[in-house]
Amino acid sequence: MSHEIKIPSVGESITSATLGAWHKADGEYVHAGEVILTIETDKITTELESDRSGALHHLAAVGDELAIGAPVASIDESAAAPANAAPAATAESAKDEAPASAPVAASESSSVKATPVARKVAEGEGIDLSRVSGTGTGGKITKADVLDAASAKTPEPQAPVVEAPLGAKHTTRKKMSPLRRKIATHLVNAQHEAAILTTFNEVDMSAVMDLRKRLQDDFTARNGVKLGFMSFFIKAVVEALKSVPAVNGRIEGEEIVENHFYDIGVAVGTEKGLIVPVIRDCDQKSFAQIEKDIVDYATKARDGKLGLPDLQGGVFTITNGGIYGSLLSTPIINPPQSGILGMHSIQQRPVAVDGQVVIRPMMYLALSYDHRLVDGKEAVTFLVRVKQCIESPERMLLGA
């Protein structure tokens, strides 16, 4: 009996996904619970597991874009399992906890704690388990740990070199990644759908830098995380959104939807592209809670464990090109939001203070906004409010 595996729904606004990778070969026998493929959207990358055992048959190729609900593979349940195949764990707990009676291969050290599935995958990939760090219960090595080690061990295939005509300059050509194609489409659509305009200002970072220096040790000891710049800007944005509610809205057809909550997206650069996890209820959270959320999201982004709920529902976005050395830029809004704040590099520059020229750590700020909804006066007022909050950060810390 053949069973189809279809592309699952990964969000209301997502109508298709791209087949990113096959983890099992065509015709290979798979067990229920084993990861067989990876799909990618413009927001997340996720793995699909087989929900039953049998022979796997590919119905699509890597790079194919498939509609939600379209068949991507089939499982022939009538196929006989190989004699040496061990059944895979089907429950999450089974992945992390090996039964006490599970046999351990003689060639493997008994001191290495690993699940049976992890051992099987390691054997197939030629991975030495003693060199793998476990993330499971009690440091036990899981299947995901082995796959991560295999990924690090095997370099990505190099892009093929395309021969150029005689006398032409040397070039290479490679196919655009599915995620990069999605990002490109998303950004172009943003330019077509909104009337994007950008206004600029600069902010003196002296007060924030001095405050961080004075409080850093106590803050870190008390909360287990460092006090960074981003929490100050998130709090400043919340205050600005309260002062200028138009920026905290969006256009839906012929209606204006005004939000009365403050879920702020923070753009994060990853190896695969830009993603924007959302920090919820920033108006209700302390600086420490916001910093912890940022650290958690950064860890999940690095490990590829961000889910779609982590990326949905933001009302405004902050992006920090300064960490890459950007002095000034015009960020593109993240639809359906109506605004995005761009942070930039902090540079020592001469400025006039009380009639005297002094050197201060200055940062350029850029606010891109949808001019259909937000007028120029409102945009400038918003950015000035952010500037005031950053240059007088004690008020935000005290909630004043």
SULSULBEL-V835673 format. One record per residue. N is the residue number from 1. RES is the residue in one letter. SS is DSSP state (A for helix, B for strand, O for the rest). PHI is phi in degrees with one decimal (* if undefined). PSI is psi as a letter, one per 20 degrees, with the letter a starting at -180 (NA if undefined). Layout:
# SULSULBEL-V835673
n/res/ss/phi/psi
N/RES/SS/PHI/PSI
N/RES/SS/PHI/PSI
This chain:
# SULSULBEL-V835673
n/res/ss/phi/psi
1/M/O/*/p
2/S/B/-100.9/p
3/H/B/-120.8/p
4/E/B/-86.5/q
5/I/B/-107.5/p
6/K/B/-113.0/q
7/I/O/-66.8/p
8/P/O/-80.1/r
9/S/O/-72.7/p
10/V/O/-123.1/k
11/G/O/149.2/q
12/E/O/-63.0/h
13/S/O/-89.2/i
14/I/O/-102.6/p
15/T/O/-106.6/i
16/S/B/-152.4/r
17/A/B/-144.0/q
18/T/B/-107.8/p
19/L/B/-73.5/o
20/G/B/-85.5/h
21/A/B/-165.8/q
22/W/B/-97.8/p
23/H/O/-101.2/i
24/K/O/-130.8/q
25/A/O/-75.5/q
26/D/O/-63.6/p
27/G/O/90.9/i
28/E/O/-73.0/q
29/Y/B/-81.0/p
30/V/B/-123.5/q
31/H/O/-104.4/q
32/A/O/-58.0/p
33/G/O/97.7/i
34/E/O/-81.7/q
35/V/B/-73.9/p
36/I/B/-113.7/h
37/L/B/-159.4/r
38/T/B/-121.4/p
39/I/B/-115.8/q
40/E/B/-128.3/q
41/T/O/-124.7/a
42/D/O/-72.3/i
43/K/O/-112.2/g
44/I/O/-139.7/r
45/T/B/-118.1/p
46/T/B/-140.5/q
47/E/B/-100.6/q
48/L/B/-111.8/p
49/E/B/-103.9/q
50/S/O/-76.2/p
51/D/O/-93.9/j
52/R/O/-158.4/r
53/S/O/-98.0/q
54/G/B/156.4/a
55/A/B/-83.9/p
56/L/B/-86.4/p
57/H/B/-128.1/p
58/H/B/-72.1/p
59/L/O/-115.1/j
60/A/O/-152.1/r
61/A/O/-108.5/q
62/V/O/-57.3/p
63/G/O/99.3/i
64/D/O/-69.5/p
65/E/B/-97.7/p
66/L/B/-121.8/q
67/A/B/-70.2/q
68/I/O/-59.7/p
69/G/O/95.1/i
70/A/O/-76.8/q
71/P/B/-69.8/p
72/V/B/-117.6/h
73/A/B/-159.9/r
74/S/B/-135.2/q
75/I/B/-117.0/p
76/D/B/-88.3/o
77/E/O/-73.4/i
78/S/O/-81.4/i
79/A/O/-68.9/q
80/A/O/-82.1/q
81/A/O/-73.5/q
82/P/O/-58.4/q
83/A/O/-61.5/h
84/N/O/-96.2/j
85/A/O/-86.5/p
86/A/O/-93.5/p
87/P/O/-63.1/q
88/A/O/-84.2/q
89/A/O/-71.3/p
90/T/O/-102.2/h
91/A/O/-103.0/q
92/E/A/-60.7/h
93/S/A/-65.7/h
94/A/A/-69.3/h
95/K/A/-70.5/h
96/D/A/-95.7/h
97/E/O/-119.8/o
98/A/O/-87.0/p
99/P/O/-61.0/q
100/A/O/-62.0/h
101/S/O/-88.9/j
102/A/O/-64.6/p
103/P/O/-71.4/q
104/V/O/-112.1/p
105/A/O/-58.2/q
106/A/O/-63.3/h
107/S/O/-76.4/i
108/E/O/-98.7/q
109/S/O/-68.1/p
110/S/O/-69.8/i
111/S/O/-78.2/i
112/V/O/-86.9/o
113/K/O/-92.2/p
114/A/B/-152.7/q
115/T/O/-73.8/q
116/P/A/-57.5/g
117/V/A/-64.4/g
118/A/A/-62.4/g
119/R/A/-64.3/g
120/K/A/-65.2/g
121/V/A/-65.6/g
122/A/A/-61.4/h
123/E/A/-63.8/g
124/G/A/-69.0/h
125/E/A/-91.5/i
126/G/O/71.2/k
127/I/O/-98.0/p
128/D/O/-81.3/o
129/L/A/-62.2/h
130/S/A/-67.9/i
131/R/A/-102.8/j
132/V/O/-105.7/p
133/S/O/-88.0/p
134/G/O/-91.2/q
135/T/O/-114.0/j
136/G/O/-79.8/a
137/T/A/-59.3/p
138/G/A/68.1/k
139/G/A/80.7/j
140/K/O/-68.9/q
141/I/B/-79.2/p
142/T/O/-104.5/r
143/K/A/-59.2/g
144/A/A/-61.8/h
145/D/A/-63.4/g
146/V/A/-67.8/g
147/L/A/-63.4/h
148/D/A/-63.1/g
149/A/A/-65.8/h
150/A/A/-66.5/h
151/S/A/-64.5/g
152/A/A/-70.8/h
153/K/A/-75.3/h
154/T/O/-96.9/o
155/P/O/-68.2/q
156/E/O/-64.0/q
157/P/O/-61.6/p
158/Q/O/-73.3/q
159/A/O/-64.7/p
160/P/O/-65.3/q
161/V/O/-86.6/p
162/V/O/-93.8/p
163/E/O/-66.1/p
164/A/O/-96.1/q
165/P/O/-58.4/q
166/L/O/-55.3/p
167/G/O/91.4/i
168/A/O/-82.3/q
169/K/O/-71.4/q
170/H/O/-72.1/p
171/T/O/-138.4/r
172/T/O/-125.2/q
173/R/O/-136.1/p
174/K/O/-141.6/q
175/K/O/-71.8/p
176/M/O/-64.5/p
177/S/O/-65.5/q
178/P/A/-56.3/g
179/L/A/-66.1/h
180/R/A/-65.7/h
181/R/A/-63.5/g
182/K/A/-65.1/g
183/I/A/-62.0/g
184/A/A/-60.3/g
185/T/A/-63.7/g
186/H/A/-61.8/g
187/L/A/-69.4/h
188/V/A/-65.3/g
189/N/A/-62.7/h
190/A/A/-61.7/h
191/Q/A/-68.4/h
192/H/A/-79.0/h
193/E/A/-89.2/h
194/A/O/-116.6/q
195/A/O/-94.0/n
196/I/B/-83.6/p
197/L/B/-133.3/q
198/T/B/-124.2/p
199/T/B/-120.7/q
200/F/B/-123.9/q
201/N/B/-158.6/r
202/E/B/-131.7/q
203/V/B/-131.4/p
204/D/B/-82.7/o
205/M/O/-89.6/j
206/S/A/-57.2/g
207/A/A/-64.8/g
208/V/A/-65.0/g
209/M/A/-65.6/g
210/D/A/-66.1/g
211/L/A/-64.2/g
212/R/A/-60.3/g
213/K/A/-62.6/g
214/R/A/-72.5/h
215/L/A/-100.7/i
216/Q/A/-57.0/g
217/D/A/-62.4/g
218/D/A/-66.7/g
219/F/A/-62.5/g
220/T/A/-65.7/g
221/A/A/-64.2/h
222/R/A/-77.6/h
223/N/A/-113.5/i
224/G/O/78.7/j
225/V/O/-137.5/q
226/K/O/-83.4/q
227/L/O/-87.0/o
228/G/O/-100.1/a
229/F/A/-74.7/h
230/M/A/-61.9/h
231/S/A/-64.5/h
232/F/A/-64.5/g
233/F/A/-71.0/h
234/I/A/-63.4/g
235/K/A/-63.9/h
236/A/A/-64.9/h
237/V/A/-64.0/g
238/V/A/-59.0/g
239/E/A/-63.2/h
240/A/A/-69.0/h
241/L/A/-65.3/h
242/K/A/-67.7/h
243/S/A/-75.7/h
244/V/O/-127.1/n
245/P/A/-60.1/h
246/A/A/-59.7/h
247/V/A/-70.7/h
248/N/A/-92.8/l
249/G/B/-146.5/a
250/R/B/-154.2/r
251/I/B/-103.1/p
252/E/B/-125.0/o
253/G/O/64.9/d
254/E/O/-106.8/j
255/E/B/-116.7/q
256/I/B/-105.3/p
257/V/B/-105.3/o
258/E/B/-100.8/p
259/N/O/-85.0/q
260/H/O/-120.0/k
261/F/O/-137.4/r
262/Y/O/-134.0/m
263/D/O/-97.3/o
264/I/B/-104.5/p
265/G/B/-84.5/q
266/V/B/-121.0/o
267/A/B/-67.1/p
268/V/B/-127.8/p
269/G/B/-84.2/p
270/T/B/-123.6/r
271/E/O/-61.9/h
272/K/O/-91.7/i
273/G/B/143.4/a
274/L/B/-84.7/p
275/I/B/-128.8/q
276/V/B/-131.2/n
277/P/B/-68.3/q
278/V/B/-112.4/p
279/I/B/-93.7/o
280/R/O/-83.5/q
281/D/O/48.1/l
282/C/O/-65.5/h
283/D/O/-69.8/h
284/Q/O/-99.3/i
285/K/O/-99.6/q
286/S/O/-79.4/r
287/F/A/-58.7/g
288/A/A/-63.7/g
289/Q/A/-63.3/h
290/I/A/-66.1/g
291/E/A/-62.7/h
292/K/A/-66.3/g
293/D/A/-62.3/g
294/I/A/-62.9/g
295/V/A/-63.6/g
296/D/A/-61.4/g
297/Y/A/-66.8/h
298/A/A/-62.0/g
299/T/A/-66.2/g
300/K/A/-65.2/h
301/A/A/-66.0/g
302/R/A/-64.1/h
303/D/O/-88.1/j
304/G/O/68.1/k
305/K/O/-112.4/j
306/L/O/-70.7/p
307/G/O/-103.2/r
308/L/A/-57.9/g
309/P/A/-59.2/h
310/D/A/-68.8/i
311/L/A/-111.4/j
312/Q/O/-105.5/q
313/G/O/89.4/j
314/G/O/-68.2/q
315/V/O/-103.6/i
316/F/B/-158.6/q
317/T/B/-126.3/q
318/I/B/-118.6/p
319/T/B/-127.8/p
320/N/B/-118.3/n
321/G/A/-75.1/i
322/G/A/-63.1/h
323/I/A/-67.7/i
324/Y/A/-103.1/j
325/G/O/98.4/j
326/S/O/-70.5/p
327/L/O/-90.5/h
328/L/O/-161.9/q
329/S/O/-156.0/r
330/T/O/-118.4/n
331/P/O/-65.6/q
332/I/O/-98.6/p
333/I/O/-64.6/q
334/N/O/-103.2/n
335/P/O/-55.6/q
336/P/O/-88.7/j
337/Q/O/-63.7/r
338/S/O/-111.4/j
339/G/B/-159.2/q
340/I/B/-148.3/p
341/L/B/-103.5/p
342/G/B/-103.0/p
343/M/B/-93.2/q
344/H/O/-140.8/a
345/S/O/-63.1/q
346/I/B/-90.1/p
347/Q/B/-128.8/q
348/Q/B/-75.0/o
349/R/B/-135.6/q
350/P/B/-74.3/p
351/V/B/-135.7/q
352/A/B/-90.5/p
353/V/B/-130.8/o
354/D/O/53.7/l
355/G/O/79.6/j
356/Q/B/-118.8/q
357/V/B/-87.3/o
358/V/B/-129.4/r
359/I/B/-97.4/p
360/R/B/-133.6/q
361/P/B/-76.0/o
362/M/B/-113.8/q
363/M/B/-130.9/p
364/Y/B/-80.8/p
365/L/B/-115.9/q
366/A/B/-130.7/p
367/L/B/-112.4/o
368/S/B/-95.3/p
369/Y/B/-144.4/r
370/D/B/-85.5/o
371/H/O/-69.6/i
372/R/O/-65.6/h
373/L/O/-109.8/h
374/V/O/-109.5/p
375/D/O/-80.4/r
376/G/A/-58.8/g
377/K/A/-60.1/g
378/E/A/-66.0/h
379/A/A/-64.5/g
380/V/A/-64.6/g
381/T/A/-60.4/g
382/F/A/-59.5/g
383/L/A/-67.9/h
384/V/A/-63.8/h
385/R/A/-65.0/g
386/V/A/-60.7/g
387/K/A/-59.3/g
388/Q/A/-62.0/g
389/C/A/-66.0/g
390/I/A/-70.1/h
391/E/A/-83.0/i
392/S/O/-133.9/m
393/P/O/-69.5/i
394/E/A/-60.4/h
395/R/A/-64.0/h
396/M/A/-70.1/g
397/L/A/-64.0/h
398/L/A/-87.6/i
399/G/O/74.3/k
400/A/O/-92.4/NA
